[in-house]
Amino acid sequence: MDPQLTGTVVWLVVMAGLFYFLLIRPQQQQQKRRQAMLSALQAGDRIVTAGGIHGVVTKLKDETVLVRVAEKVEVEVQKGGIAAVVREDRE
């Protein structure tokens, strides 16, 4: 095999490995963490939606959740629209 071709193949393999470890793998891990967050969601959890609305989960459905945003005001939010679960552990 030609040494120049071997060097090119090795370089392509190294670039593919870097691409995987710097881009693909972190994104997969982030998706797993997000899915775990949504799976662990319970009534009573404080959340923030992707639009920045803060509220408390009152009821879980298959694809949506009911969120209380004010006294006697509830909105139905798609589960995918939940950006974060807020923990009250800040002391």
Contact map, one row per residue, 1 for C-alpha under 8 A:
1110110000000000000000000000000000000000000000000000000000000000000000000000000000000000000
1111110000000000000000000000000000000000000000000000000000000000000000000000000000000000000
1111111000000000000000000000000000000000000000000000000000000000000000000000000000000000000
0111111100000000000000000000000000000000000000000000000000000000000000000000000000000000000
1111111110000000000000000000000000000000000000000000000000000000000000000000000000000000000
1111111111000000000000000000000000000000000000000000000000000000000000000000000000000000000
0011111111100000000000000000000000000000000000000000000000000000000000000000000000000000000
0001111111110000000000000000000000000000000000000000000000000000000000000000000000000000000
0000111111111000000000000000000000000000000000000000000000000000000000000000000000000000000
0000011111111100000000000000000000000000000000000000000000000000000000000000000000000000000
0000001111111110000000000000000000000000000000000000000000000000000000000000000000000000000
0000000111111111000000000000000000000000000000000000000000000000000000000000000000000000000
0000000011111111100000000000000000000000000000000000000000000000000000000000000000000000000
0000000001111111110000000000000000000000000000000000000000000000000000000000000000000000000
0000000000111111111000000000000000000000000000000000000000000000000000000000000000000000000
0000000000011111111100000000000000000000000000000000000000000000000000000000000000000000000
0000000000001111111110000000000000000000000000000000000000000000000000000000000000000000000
0000000000000111111111000000000000000000000000000000000000000000000000000000000000000000000
0000000000000011111111110000000000000000000000000000000000000000000000000000000000000000000
0000000000000001111111111000000000000000000000000000000000000000000000000000000000000000000
0000000000000000111111111100000000000000000000000000000000000000000000000000000000000000000
0000000000000000011111111100000000000000000000000000000000000000000000000000000000000000000
0000000000000000001111111110000000000000000000000000000000000000000000000000000000000000000
0000000000000000001111111111000000000000000000000000000000000000000000000000000000000000000
0000000000000000000111111111100000000000000000000000000000000000000000000000000000000000000
0000000000000000000011111111110000000000000000000000000000000000000000000000000000000000000
0000000000000000000000111111111000000000000000000000000000000000000000000000000000000000000
0000000000000000000000011111111100000000000000000000000000000000000000000000000000000000000
0000000000000000000000001111111110000000000000000000000000000000000000000000000000000000000
0000000000000000000000000111111111000000000000000000000000000000000000000000000000000000000
0000000000000000000000000011111111100000000000000000000000000000000000000000000000000000000
0000000000000000000000000001111111110000000000000000000000000000000000000000000000000000000
0000000000000000000000000000111111111000000000000000000000000000000000000000000000000000000
0000000000000000000000000000011111111100000000000000000000000000000000000000000000000000000
0000000000000000000000000000001111111110000000000000000000000000000000000000000000000000000
0000000000000000000000000000000111111111000000000000000000000000000000000000000000000000000
0000000000000000000000000000000011111111100000000000000000000000000000000000000000011000000
0000000000000000000000000000000001111111100000000000000000000000000000000000001000000000000
0000000000000000000000000000000000111111100000000000000000000000000000000000000000000000000
0000000000000000000000000000000000011111110000000000000000000000000000000000000000000000000
0000000000000000000000000000000000001111111010000000000000000000000000000000000000000000000
0000000000000000000000000000000000000001111110000000000010110000000000000000000000000000000
0000000000000000000000000000000000000000111110000000000111110000000000000000000000000000000
0000000000000000000000000000000000000000011111000000000111000000000000000000000000000000000
0000000000000000000000000000000000000000111111100000000110000000000000000000000000001100000
0000000000000000000000000000000000000000000111110000011110000000000000000000000000001110000
0000000000000000000000000000000000000000000011111000011110000000000000000000000001111100000
0000000000000000000000000000000000000000000001111111111000000000000000000000000001111100000
0000000000000000000000000000000000000000000000111111110000000000000000000000000011110000000
0000000000000000000000000000000000000000000000011111100000000000000000000000000011100000000
0000000000000000000000000000000000000000000000011111100000000000000000000000000010000000000
0000000000000000000000000000000000000000000000011111110000000000000000000000000000000000000
0000000000000000000000000000000000000000000000011111111000000000000010000000000000000000000
0000000000000000000000000000000000000000000001111001111100000000000010000000000000000000000
0000000000000000000000000000000000000000000001110000111110000000001111000000000000000000000
0000000000000000000000000000000000000000001111100000011111000000001110000000000000000000000
0000000000000000000000000000000000000000011111100000001111110000111100000000000000000000000
0000000000000000000000000000000000000000001100000000000111110000111100000000000000000000000
0000000000000000000000000000000000000000011000000000000011111000111000000000000000000000000
0000000000000000000000000000000000000000011000000000000011111101110000000000000000000000000
0000000000000000000000000000000000000000000000000000000000111111110000000000000000000000000
0000000000000000000000000000000000000000000000000000000000011111000000000000000000000000000
0000000000000000000000000000000000000000000000000000000000001111100000000000011000000000000
0000000000000000000000000000000000000000000000000000000000011111110000000001111000000000000
0000000000000000000000000000000000000000000000000000000011111011111000000001111000000000000
0000000000000000000000000000000000000000000000000000000011111001111100000111100000000000000
0000000000000000000000000000000000000000000000000000001111100000111110000111100000000000000
0000000000000000000000000000000000000000000000000000001111000000011111111110000000000000000
0000000000000000000000000000000000000000000000000000111100000000001111101110000000000000000
0000000000000000000000000000000000000000000000000000001000000000000111111100000000000000000
0000000000000000000000000000000000000000000000000000000000000000000111111000000000000000000
0000000000000000000000000000000000000000000000000000000000000000000101111100000000000000000
0000000000000000000000000000000000000000000000000000000000000000000111111110000000000000000
0000000000000000000000000000000000000000000000000000000000000000011111011111000000000000000
0000000000000000000000000000000000000000000000000000000000000000011110001111100000000000000
0000000000000000000000000000000000000000000000000000000000000001111000000111110000000000000
0000000000000000000000000000000000000000000000000000000000000001111000000011111011000000000
0000000000000000000000000000000000000000000000000000000000000011100000000001111111000000000
0000000000000000000000000000000000000100000000000000000000000011100000000000111111000000000
0000000000000000000000000000000000000000000000000000000000000000000000000000011111100000000
0000000000000000000000000000000000000000000000001110000000000000000000000000111111100000000
0000000000000000000000000000000000000000000000111100000000000000000000000000111111111000000
0000000000000000000000000000000000000000000000111100000000000000000000000000000111111000000
0000000000000000000000000000000000001000000000111000000000000000000000000000000001111100000
0000000000000000000000000000000000001000000011110000000000000000000000000000000001111110000
0000000000000000000000000000000000000000000011110000000000000000000000000000000000011111000
0000000000000000000000000000000000000000000001000000000000000000000000000000000000001111110
0000000000000000000000000000000000000000000000000000000000000000000000000000000000000111110
0000000000000000000000000000000000000000000000000000000000000000000000000000000000000011111
0000000000000000000000000000000000000000000000000000000000000000000000000000000000000011111
0000000000000000000000000000000000000000000000000000000000000000000000000000000000000000111
